[in-house]
Amino acid sequence: MEAPCVRVQREDGEATRRSLAADDLVDEDLEIEFDEGYLYIPVTDAATVPEKYYVVVRDVPERATQQTPADLLDFDPSYERLGDIVIVDEDDPERAADIADAVVESDVPVETVVDRASKIQGELRIRDWELLAGERTETTHREYGCEYALDIAEMYFSPRLATERHRVAEQVEEGERVFDMFAGVGPFVIPAAKRGAEVVGVDLNERAVEYLRENAERNGVADRVTAIAGDVRDVVSGSSRVAGRERSEGIDETSGPQARERPERSDGVRDDAPEYENWADRIVMNLPHSADEFLDAAVTVAGDDCVVHYYDIQHEDDPFGPGEAAIRAAAEPEYEVAVETRHTVRSYAPHELNVCLDVRLTR
C-alpha cells in the first residue's frame, strides 16, 4: 500500500527512527524498507513530521504479524537484545526458564538466551551469566550504522548506552584526535573514527582490545584507530606495564608516533617519552564508578583545547557536583575549566543517577 515515508541515509536510520518513534510518528503496521542506500521509515502523518526530514510516498508492504514471547506467556517479559543474544534478569530460575523457552519459540531472532548471574565485578567489569538456551556468548551487535563483535562472557558492553554513545559521536569533527581511556570493544572509538577522527582506544582487558582491533577492521576505520591493551595510567606515563599496543591492521607503522617498537611486559620503564602527552582534542572517560582516579592521566593527555566526557554515578541530590569538583582539582590552574553540558544518561539505582559532564579544558 502507498504510505508517506521518511527517507534517510542508512547510517542515520536508527537515530531517525528513534526520534520519530518518540513523537509517535512511526507506522508500526508497515515495514521499514532499505533501497539503494536509503531507509524508508513509514509514518502515520506526513504533515506532522519535522521539516528537517524528507518525506516521500511509496508502496510499502504491511508488516507481518510476529509471535512475541508475551503471546506465549501469561505476562509481558522484560529482556534485552544484544545481537542474537537475549538477556533476562530474573531471580526466579523457573520464571527465567519460562521466558527463555518463550523467546526461543517466538519469532525473535535469537541464538542464545542468558540470565544475569552476578553483578559487574572486578577490574575488567565482567559479569557471570547462566546459559538458558544456546551455547555461544559471542555475537555481533549493530548500533547506529556500526557493527561490534563481542563476547559477553569476556568483556563489558551495554546496549542501553547506545543513545548516549551516539550523542557523543555527533560532536566529533573530522581531523580531531580522540582518546578513549576505557575503550572496551570500541563503541565510542569506532563512531568517532567513522567521522574522520584519529582515535586511540585503551583498555585493561586484552580480549576486549583484540575485539576492538577486529571491529576497526570490520567498520573500515583501521587506518584511524590505535588499540592499546593496558592500564591507561601506565600508557600515559610511559610505563612498560602496558600489555601491548598495536595500530589496527592496515596502518603503516614505519613512520609517525606509532613507528616505535611495541613495549612488552617488564618490571622497568620505557626509555621513550609518553607519546600522548598534550595530544587529545577529546577524551572519553566512561568508567563511572572510578573515573576520578584517572583524572591526572586525562589532564596529561589533554591538548590545549580539549573536551572531556566524564561519566559518573552520584546521588540524585547532587549528581554533578562531585565530578565537577574532581575535574577542577585535577586540571586547575593549568587549565581553565568550563562545564558545557550537564547530562543525565539514565537512572542507575534508587536515588542514583548515571550522568555525564562535557567539560572543556583550555590553556
GULUM-515655 format. One record per atom (N, C-alpha, C): residue in one letter; x, y, z. Coordinates in steps of 0.02 Angstrom, whole numbers, plus 50000, padded with zeros to 5 digits. Example, Ala and Ser with C-alpha at 12.3 -4.5 7.8 and 13.67 -1.06 7.14 Angstrom:
2
a506604971650390/a506154977550390/a506604983550390/s506424988850354/s506844994750357/s506455000250394/
END
This chain:
363
m500424994050000/m500005000050000/m500445006350000/e500175011749972/e500555017949971/e500515021350039/a501095024150060/a501115027450125/a501675032550126/p501605037850166/p502155042650173/p502725039450213/c503335040750190/c503925037950223/c504455043350229/v504815043250284/v505405047450291/v505985043750259/r506315047050210/r506895044150177/r507525046750210/v507955042150231/v508555044150268/v509125039450250/q509745041950251/q510305037650238/q510355032250291/r510605026550271/r510595020650315/r510935021950382/e511505025450381/e511875026450443/e511495030950492/d511015034850467/d510615039150511/d509935036050527/g509835029950504/g509175026950510/g508935025850581/e509375023050623/e509165021450691/e509005027750731/a509435032850724/a509315039050760/a508655042250737/t508535042050672/t507915044850645/t507305040950669/r507355034350667/r506785030350689/r506615031750762/r507135032150804/r507025033550875/r506695040350885/s506925045350847/s506645051950853/s505905052150832/l505755048850776/l505065048550753/l504625044550801/a504905039050827/a504525034950874/a504365038850939/a504835043050960/a504715047051020/a504125051751011/d503995053750948/d503425058050933/d502815053950911/d502865047350918/d502315042850899/d502125043550826/l502635044150783/l502505045150712/l502655039050669/v502975034050695/v503145028050656/v502525023750648/d502375021950587/d501805017450573/d502025010350584/e501835007550641/e502065000950660/e501744995350619/d501234996950580/d500904991850540/d501244990650473/l501744994850457/l502084994350392/l502824992950402/e503124989850352/e503834987950356/e504284993950341/i504844994250377/i505374998850359/i505784995550304/e505904999150248/e506244996150191/e506924999450178/f507374995650148/f508024998150127/f508074997450052/d508265003050019/d508305002849946/d508825007949922/e509345005449887/e509855009649856/e510155014649904/g510345012249962/g510715016450010/g510275020350058/y509615019950050/y509175023750093/y508695019250131/l508525021350192/l507985018150230/l507355022250221/y506795018750215/y506145021950210/y505735019950271/i505595024850313/i505255023650377/i504535026050370/p504045021550369/p503345023650362/p503115027850422/v502745033050407/v502495037450461/v501735037950458/t501445039550514/t500705039650519/t500405046050491/d500785051550495/d500515058050474/d501075062350446/a501115062950380/a501655066650348/a501665073950369/a501065076750383/a501025083850398/a501355085650464/t501425080950508/t501705082350574/t502445080350580/v502725077750526/v503435075850526/v503855082250527/p504365082750571/p504785088750572/p505075090450504/e505155096950490/e505365099150424/e506065096750405/k506475095050454/k507155092850439/k507175086150403/y506615082450403/y506595075950370/y506275076450301/y506505072150255/y506245071950187/y505725066450181/v505115068350161/v504565063550158/v504395061950085/v504335055550071/v504115053250005/v503535048450014/v503165047349960/v502625042449960/v502835036649916/r502765030549943/r502965024649905/r502555018649928/d502585013349887/d502255007149906/d502655003749961/v502315002050015/v502644998950072/v502244992750092/p502574987150102/p502204981150123/p501984981550196/e501424978350210/e501194977950279/e501664973450319/r501734975150381/r502174971150424/r501834964550442/a502204959150432/a501934952650451/a501854952150526/t501314949350547/t501204948450619/t501684943250646/q502054945150697/q502544940650726/q502324938350795/q502514932350810/q502344929650877/q502884931850926/t502664935050979/t503124937551030/t503134932951090/p503654933551132/p503654929651195/p503034930851237/a502784937051237/a502194938551277/a501584934651253/d501554933151187/d500994929251161/d500984922151188/l501574919751211/l501634912851234/l501624912351311/l501624918051343/l501624918151416/l501004921651442/d500884921351506/d500314924951535/d500544931651564/f501134933951542/f501394940451563/f501854943051508/d502024949451513/d502464952651464/d503174952751492/p503614948451468/p504274947851500/p504724953751482/s505194955151527/s505694960351516/s506344957051494/y506634959451439/y507274956751417/y507614961751371/e508264960851361/e508654964951315/e508904960651258/r509014963751202/r509324960251146/r510004963351131/l510494959051124/l511174961151106/l511394956651049/g511344959150987/g511454954850930/g510934949250931/d511164943050925/d510694937450928/d510674934150997/i510874937951048/i510824935651117/i510264939351152/v509844935751187/v509324938851229/v509544938251302/i509494943851338/i509724944251407/i509114945451452/v509024941151500/v508494942151551/v508834943351618/d508454945851664/d508704947351731/d508184945151782/e508194938751798/e507684935851840/e507994932151900/d507724933351959/d507964929852019/d507644922952026/d507064922051995/d506704915651998/d506924911251940/p507284905851953/p507524901551898/p506964898751854/e506404897051884/e505844894251846/e505554899451798/r505484905551823/r505224910951780/r505724912451724/a506374912451740/a506884913651690/a506854908251635/a506774902051656/a506744896451608/a506124897151564/d505564899251592/d504944900151553/d505044905551500/i505364910951521/i505484916451473/i505944914051417/a506474910351435/a506934907851384/a506574903351334/d506154898951359/d505784894451314/d505334898451267/a505004903651294/a504554907651253/a504934911651201/v505514914151219/v505924918051172/v506134913551114/v506364907651130/v506594902951078/v506014900951032/e505424899951061/e504854897651022/e504544903350980/s504664909551001/s504374915350967/s504744916950902/d504564922450871/d504884924650810/d505474929250822/v505674930050884/v506264934050899/v506884930550871/p507284933950830/p507894930750803/p508414930050858/v508534923950880/v508964922850938/v509344916350931/e509964916350955/e510374910350959/e510504908151031/t510524913051076/t510694911651146/t510254915851192/v510044912851247/v509694916451300/v510084915551364/v510234921051398/v510604920851460/v510244924651515/d510384922751577/d510134926351635/d510734929251673/r510664935351697/r511204938251736/r511294934151800/a511914931851812/a512054927751870/a512484931351922/s512684937351907/s513074941351955/s513044948651935/k513274952751980/k513374959751963/k514024960451923/i514134966251893/i514774967651860/i515314967651914/q515864964251900/q516354963251952/q517064963551924/g517534965351968/g518244965251951/g518464971151909/e519124971651900/e519404977051860/e519164977051788/l519014971051762/l518824970451692/l518074971351682/r517704972451735/r516984973851731/r516604968151695/i516734962051715/i516424956151683/i515874953451729/r515354950851698/r514784948051735/r514744940551723/d514504936751772/d514364929651763/d513664928951731/w513594923851689/w512964922551654/w512754915351664/e512104914251665/e511834907451663/e511524906351594/l511784901451559/l511514899851493/l510844896251500/l510324899151471/l509654896151473/l509474892751408/a509774895051354/a509664891951288/a510264893651244/g510454888951202/g511024890151159/g511684889151196/e512234890551161/e512904889351189/e513374895251182/r513284899351129/r513764904651114/r513634910951157/t514164913951179/t514114920451212/t514424925951168/e514654924051109/e514914928951061/e514364930951013/t514354937350995/t513834939650949/t514094945750911/t513694948150865/t513824954350829/t513244959050841/h513394964750870/h512894969750886/h512934975550837/r512364977850813/r512334983450766/r512014989450800/e512344995350790/e512125001250825/e512305007450785/y511815011250764/y511925017550728/y512415016750670/g512325011650630/g512735010650572/g513405007450583/c513555005350645/c514185002050662/c514044994850684/e514544990550675/e514494983550696/e515044982050747/y514844978550800/y515324976750852/y515284969350868/a515834965850854/a515904958950878/a516104959350951/l515834954950992/l515984954951063/l515784948351093/d516044947051153/d515874941051191/d515674943251261/i515044942451278/i514804945051342/i515114941451401/a515394935451390/a515714931851445/a516414934451460/e516694938451414/e517394940651422/e517484948151427/m516944951951417/m517024959251417/m516364962651432/y516404968951450/y515804972851466/y515544976351404/f514884976251396/f514564980051343/f513834981051363/s513594987251358/s512904988751375/s512534991651315/p512044988151288/p511654991051233/p511224996851256/r511114997551320/r510705003051346/r511025009851335/l511675009951323/l512025016351316/l512095018551243/a511735015351198/a511795016951127/a511645024251112/t511105026851141/t510925033851128/t511455038551154/e511725037051212/e512255041351240/e512885041151198/r513065035351174/r513665034951131/r513555038951067/h512955038651041/h512805042450980/h512825049950994/r512595052051052/r512625059151071/r513345061751069/v513805057851097/v514505059851097/v514795059651026/a514645054350990/a514925053650922/a514735059550877/e514125062050886/e513905067550843/e514295074050855/q514645074450910/q515045080450925/q515735080050893/v515945074150871/v516615073250844/v516665076250774/e517205079850761/e517325082950696/e517915079550661/e517895079750596/e518435076750556/e519105079850574/g519605075650582/g520275078050598/g520425078550672/e519925077550715/e520045077650786/e520485071850808/r520805072750866/r521155067350900/r520745065450961/v520495059350962/v520055056951015/v520415051451053/f520375051851120/f520705046851163/f520165043951209/d520025037451200/d519545033951242/d519935029951294/m519865031851357/m520285029051410/m520055022051432/f519425020351418/f519145013751438/f518735011151379/a519075009151327/a518755008551261/a518335002251251/g518464996851288/g518114990651275/g518194988451203/v517644986251172/v517664983851103/v517594989451052/g517524995751077/g517555001351032/g516915005151018/p516395004951061/p515775008451044/p515815016051043/f516335018951075/f516475026051065/f517005027051011/v517485022451008/v518045023150961/v517825022750889/i517435017750871/i517255016450801/i516845022250772/p516315024650806/p515935030150776/p516365036450767/a516805037850815/a517245043750808/a517695043050748/a517975037050738/a518415035950681/a518025036450615/k517395034150615/k516995034550555/k516835041750536/r516875046250585/r516765053350572/r517405056950553/g517945053050545/g518565055950520/g519075057850573/a518965055650635/a519445057150688/a519995051850690/e520575053850717/e521095049050735/e520975047150807/v520905040550820/v520665038450886/v521145033450917/v521275034450982/v521655029651022/v521165026751073/g521135020051076/g520725016651124/g521145012251169/v521075013151235/v521465009351284/v520985005451327/d521164999351344/d520764995451391/d521204990451427/l521044989151490/l521424984351530/l521294977151508/n520724976051477/n520514969451455/n520814967851387/e521314963351386/e521654961851324/e521184958751271/r520714954651293/r520244951651246/r519794956951215/a519594961851255/a519184967251228/a519564971151175/v520214972151186/v520614975851138/v520694971851074/e520734965251079/e520754961051018/e520114962150977/y519554962351011/y518924963550976/y518894970650949/l519184975450984/l519204982350960/l519574982650893/r520144979050889/r520514978950825/r520094975750770/e519754970350787/e519324967050737/e518764971750715/n518474975350763/n517924979850747/n518144985750705/a518754988050716/a519024993350673/a519074990950601/e519284984750593/e519324981750526/e518624981050494/r518164978250530/r517504976750501/r517114983150486/n517284988750518/n516944995050505/n517344999650459/g517904997150433/g518285000850384/g518655006950410/v518855006850474/v519205012550503/v519875010650534/a520155004950513/a520785002550542/a521345007550535/d521325011550482/d521865016350471/d521835022350517/r521295022950556/r521235028750601/r521185026650674/v521285020250689/v521195017850757/v521845014750783/t522045016650842/t522595013450879/t522305010250941/a522415003650949/a522144999851005/a522704997851052/i522634999451116/i523164998051165/i522864994251223/a523174988651241/a522964984651299/a523394986551358/g523084988651412/g523464990451472/g523084995451515/d523364996951573/d523095002151616/d523255008951585/v522745013051574/v522855019351539/v523345023951575/r523395023251641/r523885027251678/r524595025251660/d524695018951647/d525355016651626/d525505018751554/v524985018551512/v525065020751443/v525285028051440/v524955032151481/v525095039251480/v525775040851511/s525955037151564/s526585038551598/s527185035751562/g527055030951515/g527605027751479/g527845021451512/s527505019051564/s527715012951598/s527635006951551/s528095002351555/s528074996451511/s527624991051538/r527224992551589/r526724987651612/r526134987251564/v526174991151510/v525664990551458/v525704983551429/a525114980451421/a525094973451398/a525274972851324/g525184978051287/g525344977751215/g524974983351179/r525284986051127/r524954991351091/r525014989751016/e524514991550980/e524524989750909/e524064994250870/r524334996850817/r523905000250769/r523514994850733/s522874995950721/s522484990950685/s522794989450618/e522694983350594/e522974981250530/e522784986150476/g523244987450431/g523114992050377/g523484998550385/i523834999450441/i524215005550454/i524945004450438/d525255009350410/d525975009250400/d526305011250466/e526635006550500/e526935007850565/e527665009750559/t527885011650500/t528585013450491/t528715020750499/s528175024650510/s528275031850519/s527775034450570/g527905040550594/g527445043750641/g527525040950711/p527105043250758/p527175041250828/p527055033950839/q526725030550792/q526595023350801/q527175019050776/a527735022050754/a528275018250725/a528735015050777/r528595016150841/r529035013550893/r528925006050904/e529405002950931/e529354995850947/e528824994851000/r528424989750992/r527904988451041/r528214986351108/p528004989551163/p528264987651228/p527954981051251/e528344976951283/e528094970751312/e528084971551388/r527794966751422/r527784966951495/r528494966451522/s528654970551572/s529294970151605/s529234973751671/d529764973751710/d529754977051775/d530034984051771/g530274986051712/g530584992551706/g530124997751678/v530415003151654/v530035008651625/v530325010051556/r529895011551508/r530135012951441/r530595019051442/d531075019151396/d531525024851391/d531215030751355/d530715029251311/d530435034651271/d529945038851311/a529865045151291/a529385049551324/a528675047451305/p528195049051347/p527495047151332/p527285049951263/e526975045651223/e526775047651156/e526175052251155/y525745051851206/y525105055151202/y525035061051249/e525575063451276/e525545069551317/e525345075451273/n524855079351298/n524625085351262/n524375083551192/w524045077851185/w523875075051119/w523135076051100/a522675075451147/a521975074351130/a521575080851124/d521125080751075/d520615085951069/d519975084051106/r519905077451117/r519295074951150/r519485068551189/i519235067951250/i519375062151292/i518715059251317/v518645052751313/v518055049251340/v518265045451402/m517905046651457/m518065043351521/m517435039851547/n517265034351514/n516665030651533/n516835024951581/l516995026851642/l517095022051697/l516795025251760/p516125025351762/p515775029951808/p515895028851882/h516085022851903/h516205021751974/h516885024251998/s517355025051952/s518025026751975/s518415031051925/a518065034751882/a518405038951833/a518835044251866/d518645046351927/d519035051551961/d519755049351975/e519865042851980/e520545040251993/e521005041051933/f520725042751875/f521105043151813/f521145050251786/l520925055151825/l520915061951800/l521615064751788/d522105062851829/d522785065251817/d523035063051749/a522875056751731/a523075054251665/a522705058051610/a522075059651621/a521695063351571/a521985070251560/v522185073551614/v522485080251608/v523145079851569/t523515074551580/t524145073751542/t524015072951468/v523495069151449/v523335067851380/v523025073951345/a522675078051383/a522295083551354/a522755088551318/g522525090751260/g522865095951223/g522685102851250/d522865108051214/d522755114851237/d522015116751239/d521615113351197/d520885114551195/d520565107651188/c520305105051242/c520085098051243/c519425097351279/v518965093451249/v518325091851281/v518385085051314/v518185084651377/v518195078351415/v517465076351428/h517295070251409/h516645067351426/h516745062851487/y516545065551544/y516685062351609/y516045059251636/y516055052551645/y515465049051669/y515525047551743/d514945048151777/d514945047451850/d514275044351871/i514275041551931/i513655039251962/i513635042352031/q513115046452044/q513065050052106/q512335050252130/h512255052352192/h511585052952221/h511195058452185/e510555057452178/e510135062152140/e510125069152170/d510295069852234/d510295076552265/d510845081052237/d511395078152215/d511945082052187/d512325077652137/p512025076152080/p512335071352034/p512955074051998/f513025080551991/f513575083351952/f514125086551993/g513975088552054/g514445092252096/g515095088552109/p515075082252132/p515705078752147/p516155077952086/g515875076452028/g516275075651968/g516595082251947/e516215087651949/e516485094051930/e517045096151977/a516945094952042/a517465096652091/a518105092652078/a518035086252062/a518615081952049/a518995084351987/i518625086151935/i518945088551874/i519325095051886/r519015099551922/r519355105951937/r519975104851979/a519935100352027/a520515098952070/a521105096152029/a520945092151978/a521475089051937/a521745093851884/a521315098151857/a521515102051798/a521725109151813/e521445112251864/e521615119151880/e522255119451921/p522665124751916/p522575130651873/p522875130051804/e523155124051787/e523465123351720/e522955124651665/y522345122451676/y521815123351627/y521255127651655/e520925131351611/e520275134151628/e519755128651616/v519305127951664/v518805122551661/v518115125651650/a517785123651597/a517105125951583/a516655119951570/v516135119251610/v515655113851601/v515165115951546/e515175112351490/e514745114151434/e514065110651438/t514045104551465/t513425100751469/t513415096751533/r512855097051568/r512715092551625/r512145088151603/h512295081851590/h511815077451555/h511685071251597/t511045069751608/t510845063551642/t510765058051590/v511165052851597/v511145047351549/v510555042651564/r510475040851627/r509945036151646/r509915035751722/s509375032851747/s509335031051817/s509725024651827/y510165024551876/y510595018851887/y510335014151941/a510095017051995/a509835013452052/a509365018252089/p508985015852138/p508565020552176/p508975026352203/h508785032352183/h509085038652205/h509805039652179/e510015035552130/e510675036452100/e510595037452025/l510995042151998/l510965043751928/l511645042551894/n511615039951834/n512205039551790/n512205045951749/v512735049951756/v512755056551724/v513385057351684/c513385062451641/c513975064151603/c514085071751606/l514695073651619/l514905080551616/l515315081451552/d515105085851507/d515515087651450/d515885094051470/v516545093351478/v516945098751507/v517485100751457/r517555107251446/r518085109751402/r518665112251445/l519265109651429/l519875111751461/l520265116151411/t520455122151431/t520835126551387/t521415129651425/r521965130651390/r522535133951420/r522895138251367/
END
